Amino acid sequence: MKAVVFERFGEPSEVVEIRDVPLPEPGPGEVRVRMIATPVNPSDILVVRGRYGVLPKLPATPGFEGVGIVDKAGPGLLGRWVEGKRVAVINSAGGNWAEYAVIPARQARPVPADIPDDQVATFFVNPATVIALARHVLAVPKGEWLLISAAGSTLGRMLIRLGRHDGFRTLGVVRRPEAMEELRRLGADAVVSSSEGPVEDQVRAITGGKGPRFALDPVGGEAGAAIFRAMGDGGKLVLYGSLTGEPIPVDPRQVISARKSIQGFWLGHWMRERSIPGALLVFRQIANLIRAGVLESEIGGRYPLEQIREAVTQAEAVGRSGKVLLEFNPKS
Ligand SMILES: NC(=O)c1ccc[n+]([C@@H]2O[C@H](COP(=O)([O-])OP(=O)(O)OC[C@H]3O[C@@H](n4cnc5c(N)ncnc54)[C@H](OP(=O)(O)O)[C@@H]3O)[C@@H](O)[C@H]2O)c1
């Protein structure tokens, strides 16, 4: 089969290549999935750069999620049950950027037929994170402000639509002023741009001087610090990404006397803490919220496997709109 392989960590457009590799065989409790499509997510790019929290042994194939058909089951009941079904391919070890992937049978999640392939390809990473952050980790009450940086990201857009759905108010921060109007139209209650003056001043003006009590940042560096400063007393900031790769400078007095706090979030840890019924509930909520358009991913580009270098470049292009998908045997 063909697979995207990288032998050393580095710039994705330089180190990834297509190779012929042996077809993998599923072991006990595993299934093999024939992949239909898989997204290029920031976490995949971080793995290739060698900057993700957990890194694979090299050579490796990236890809944490996607959609495919289970074509072979190893020994075990669960595998036999999903054989032949279309599934969301949740691959916590990575390896979905290939024509076939082997994963634990419990991580092959059948998805109702009315949800299209594109949305099954992007079913898990961002939607589950949005539900976890807004409804569980921060549990943003109705009517409260949620401050969101990188608000134009696929995940930021989902948070904005969930705010409308669940009744909390969203205040988005973007780096490009051109993105502001579109996010307002999407349903953001307010949008500011870091290019138009200090973020904390703009946020305080919108929230009546007090600042929001809830905030999310995947950017880090000075952008993350501005989000922290903009929050009101007692504010909680959850860091869930590191798009700049830079540390966030924090004034200790803001933590001590203003009682602001910072915590981290990683979906892998959070899902491991769910019970089986709890995880099933998350999957059901995702399916319903995709149907309602709330957790839908906009698709910004489709590439065949052979164009992997173009795909990884486009996935990080400034101002691109929507997720980049790698497609296997695309219809021309
Ligand atoms: N912790 C977890 O478990 C978890 C789970 C899911 C996602 N995430 C994180 O969530 C974030 C968003 O994911 P996604 O799939 O929605 O991403 P995406 O659709 O690829 O969007 C990336 C966004 O980040 C913005 N951006 C990139 N670099 C930036 C910088 N240096 N400063 C300010 N903005 C920057 C881009 O802005 P422009 O529009 O201006 O180009 C774009 O809107 C990523 O960091 C990802 O790793 C974390």
Ligand as a Chemical Component Dictionary entry (heavy atoms), coordinates in Angstrom:
data_LIG
# 
_chem_comp.id                   LIG 
_chem_comp.type                 NON-POLYMER 
_chem_comp.pdbx_formal_charge   0 
_chem_comp.three_letter_code    LIG 
# 
loop_
_chem_comp_atom.comp_id 
_chem_comp_atom.atom_id 
_chem_comp_atom.alt_atom_id 
_chem_comp_atom.type_symbol 
_chem_comp_atom.charge 
_chem_comp_atom.model_Cartn_x 
_chem_comp_atom.model_Cartn_y 
_chem_comp_atom.model_Cartn_z 
_chem_comp_atom.pdbx_ordinal 
LIG N1  N1  N 0  -5.439 20.080 23.141 1  
LIG C1  C1  C 0  -6.162 19.323 22.332 2  
LIG O1  O1  O 0  -6.523 18.189 22.664 3  
LIG C2  C2  C 0  -6.557 19.864 20.975 4  
LIG C3  C3  C 0  -7.551 19.230 20.228 5  
LIG C4  C4  C 0  -7.944 19.786 19.011 6  
LIG C5  C5  C 0  -7.314 20.947 18.532 7  
LIG N2  N2  N 1  -6.316 21.502 19.289 8  
LIG C6  C6  C 0  -5.636 22.752 18.844 9  
LIG O2  O2  O 0  -6.599 23.685 18.424 10 
LIG C7  C7  C 0  -5.986 24.624 17.560 11 
LIG C8  C8  C 0  -6.909 24.894 16.378 12 
LIG O3  O3  O 0  -7.048 23.705 15.608 13 
LIG P1  P1  P 0  -7.821 23.760 14.199 14 
LIG O4  O4  O 0  -7.858 22.407 13.638 15 
LIG O5  O5  O -1 -9.087 24.494 14.396 16 
LIG O6  O6  O 0  -6.805 24.688 13.369 17 
LIG P2  P2  P 0  -6.947 25.295 11.919 18 
LIG O7  O7  O 0  -8.320 25.149 11.375 19 
LIG O8  O8  O 0  -5.774 24.808 11.140 20 
LIG O9  O9  O 0  -6.750 26.873 12.181 21 
LIG C9  C9  C 0  -5.579 27.413 12.684 22 
LIG C10 C10 C 0  -5.912 28.873 13.064 23 
LIG O10 O10 O 0  -4.892 29.362 13.892 24 
LIG C11 C11 C 0  -4.542 30.658 13.477 25 
LIG N3  N3  N 0  -3.104 30.815 13.729 26 
LIG C12 C12 C 0  -2.098 30.011 13.268 27 
LIG N4  N4  N 0  -0.922 30.453 13.729 28 
LIG C13 C13 C 0  -1.197 31.556 14.475 29 
LIG C14 C14 C 0  -0.383 32.479 15.179 30 
LIG N5  N5  N 0  0.935  32.340 15.224 31 
LIG N6  N6  N 0  -0.994 33.497 15.822 32 
LIG C15 C15 C 0  -2.349 33.652 15.793 33 
LIG N7  N7  N 0  -3.168 32.798 15.114 34 
LIG C16 C16 C 0  -2.592 31.773 14.480 35 
LIG C17 C17 C 0  -4.867 30.739 11.993 36 
LIG O11 O11 O 0  -5.186 32.088 11.737 37 
LIG P3  P3  P 0  -5.417 32.722 10.261 38 
LIG O12 O12 O 0  -6.881 32.442 9.956  39 
LIG O13 O13 O 0  -5.131 34.136 10.467 40 
LIG O14 O14 O 0  -4.472 32.034 9.312  41 
LIG C18 C18 C 0  -6.069 29.810 11.880 42 
LIG O15 O15 O 0  -7.269 30.523 12.059 43 
LIG C19 C19 C 0  -4.633 24.012 17.177 44 
LIG O16 O16 O 0  -3.620 24.624 17.955 45 
LIG C20 C20 C 0  -4.781 22.559 17.600 46 
LIG O17 O17 O 0  -3.542 21.938 17.902 47 
LIG C21 C21 C 0  -5.944 20.990 20.484 48 
# 
loop_
_chem_comp_bond.comp_id 
_chem_comp_bond.atom_id_1 
_chem_comp_bond.atom_id_2 
_chem_comp_bond.value_order 
_chem_comp_bond.pdbx_ordinal 
LIG N1  C1  SING 1  
LIG C1  O1  DOUB 2  
LIG C1  C2  SING 3  
LIG C2  C3  SING 4  
LIG C2  C21 DOUB 5  
LIG C3  C4  DOUB 6  
LIG C4  C5  SING 7  
LIG C5  N2  DOUB 8  
LIG N2  C6  SING 9  
LIG N2  C21 SING 10 
LIG C6  O2  SING 11 
LIG C6  C20 SING 12 
LIG O2  C7  SING 13 
LIG C7  C8  SING 14 
LIG C7  C19 SING 15 
LIG C8  O3  SING 16 
LIG O3  P1  SING 17 
LIG P1  O4  DOUB 18 
LIG P1  O5  SING 19 
LIG P1  O6  SING 20 
LIG O6  P2  SING 21 
LIG P2  O7  DOUB 22 
LIG P2  O8  SING 23 
LIG P2  O9  SING 24 
LIG O9  C9  SING 25 
LIG C9  C10 SING 26 
LIG C10 O10 SING 27 
LIG C10 C18 SING 28 
LIG O10 C11 SING 29 
LIG C11 N3  SING 30 
LIG C11 C17 SING 31 
LIG N3  C12 SING 32 
LIG N3  C16 SING 33 
LIG C12 N4  DOUB 34 
LIG N4  C13 SING 35 
LIG C13 C14 SING 36 
LIG C13 C16 DOUB 37 
LIG C14 N5  SING 38 
LIG C14 N6  DOUB 39 
LIG N6  C15 SING 40 
LIG C15 N7  DOUB 41 
LIG N7  C16 SING 42 
LIG C17 O11 SING 43 
LIG C17 C18 SING 44 
LIG O11 P3  SING 45 
LIG P3  O12 DOUB 46 
LIG P3  O13 SING 47 
LIG P3  O14 SING 48 
LIG C18 O15 SING 49 
LIG C19 O16 SING 50 
LIG C19 C20 SING 51 
LIG C20 O17 SING 52 
# 
